Amino acid sequence: MATLEVTNEQLRLIQQALDMYSRIGIGQLWAIKDHPTYYNVLRDKLRPKKQIEVGDSTERGEVVEIGDGYIKTKGHWGNGEEVRTWTDVENVKLSIDYGEYHRIRDEADKILHTGANMLLQENFSNGGSFGIYNPDVDESARAAYDILQVIRHEFWKQDETRSNMTVDSSVHLGTKDCNKIKCELDKN
């Protein structure tokens, strides 16, 4: 047995990597567009290149006031419309062109879907793929899925607001040696 010591944050990254690996293994190539590099680069390239001014639309609402070390925006946060003050001004970002953003991502979906069908010699409709237990899926994708389920379940057990109605509330393992997968989290 091997042991790997990582922080909980690093374990989340491992979980995400295993999820991506298992998704690619069942033919969901379009999942790569959700990798933080692609997500962030596309958003940054579509973001207007100008200083924020009163009246601008940001990801935190419409700018109503700018002061020394703060920006006030008007938006909806579950309590109806309200004005909020943000002191992390470097994180207040101008809104992107969401129409263009979704157009590009939809086009990437089509290309990645076509690639998956070509590589698997299938004719899946958009969003279609093999299931994780399909006999054509490599065992490594299933093993990755089993490991990520164990990790995901451990994070679920630590969540005080957890629900039994979520995929992480139980673990259904199916690969050789899956009973040897163990995970312990820090209690913080």
C-alpha positions, 0 to 999 in steps of 0.5 A: 500500500502507498501513502500520500500526504497532501492538504485538503485543498491538494486533495480536491485538486486530485479529485478534480483530476481523477474526475477529468480523467474518468470523463475523458475515458468515457468519451466526454472530451468536452469536459476539458473546456471546464479546466480552469486554464480554458475557463479563465483564459477565455473569460479574460480575453472576452473581458473589456480592457478598460478601467471600471467606471460608474455605470459599468456592468461587473460580475458583482452588479452595476457600479454605482460609486467608486472611492478610495479602496472600495467599489459599490455595486447594485445587484440582486443577492437573494434579498431583492436589489441592494447596494454592496460595498467591495473593498477587494477592488482588484477582484471586481471584474467587468462583465464579459460578453456572455453571448460570445462566451457561450458561442465559443464554448458551444462551438468547442463542444461540437468539435470535442464531441465530433472528436470523441465520436471519431476516436471511439467510432461511435455516433453519440448525440450531443452530450452522449458518451459511454457509461463508466461500466461500459465494457469498452471503457478502459479499467483505468477510467473506472479505477479513477472514478472509484478513487474520486468517489471515495475522496468525494464521500470523505469531503461529504462526511465533513460537510455539516450541511450535507444532504443524503440526496447528493451523489457524494452521499454514497460510494458504489465501487466496482474495480479490482482492489477497490476495497483498498482505497482509503482516505482520511481528511484533516478535521479542519 
